[in-house]
């Protein structure tokens, strides 16, 4: 494993934050002639973009937001050999997790738009997938929860909250599988508790960011993704 240089770590954290801060939803909306901060929920994220212009634009923005979380996280793991290391210290784990969280915070609090931003679901998913393998499998599990509930109810906010809430459970379960595998093979047990701590913190942050969605859902006014204009009265008709 390559030594973790404080300079390298700091550069990655700053770079990951700046990459995460790129407001793709806002840029796509502006390219189509609309400032999405003035329509719908006024949130500069993939969900509001999709409600405004259609589901395909939600998918495009979701993919771009996920990529800006995945790229720096995976790159850091590969560059420092953490991705291929059989085990790591808590210090190394938290270093990787700091890089993972940085683009999510950049997305949520973008300096380019007054430290506001989206709710971090897509960027968080991409960042989770970059911590291979200990958060990749739990991240995919949370995505299955998101995609399944979105397909059933078409409420992105509800799907995001359920997926975020399931993440710590996935991390704990996968960590248990890794520990059992290590015990069977006689290898030292992997360090998993830092990943569980950060998973819980991320889940809470995402849920808090969706409190408005939950309030609208309880009031029966939460719009559905991909719905026709008559299903979502507040969605503007666009050409």
HELIX and SHEET records of a PDB file:
HELIX    1   1 UNK A    6  UNK A   20  1                                  15    
HELIX    2   2 UNK A   24  UNK A   31  1                                   8    
HELIX    3   3 UNK A   36  UNK A   38  5                                   3    
HELIX    4   4 UNK A   46  UNK A   53  1                                   8    
HELIX    5   5 UNK A   55  UNK A   79  1                                  25    
HELIX    6   6 UNK A   90  UNK A  108  1                                  19    
HELIX    7   7 UNK A  111  UNK A  113  5                                   3    
HELIX    8   8 UNK A  121  UNK A  130  1                                  10    
HELIX    9   9 UNK A  136  UNK A  153  1                                  18    
HELIX   10  10 UNK A  156  UNK A  185  1                                  30    
HELIX   11  11 UNK A  193  UNK A  209  1                                  17    
HELIX   12  12 UNK A  211  UNK A  219  1                                   9    
END                                                                             
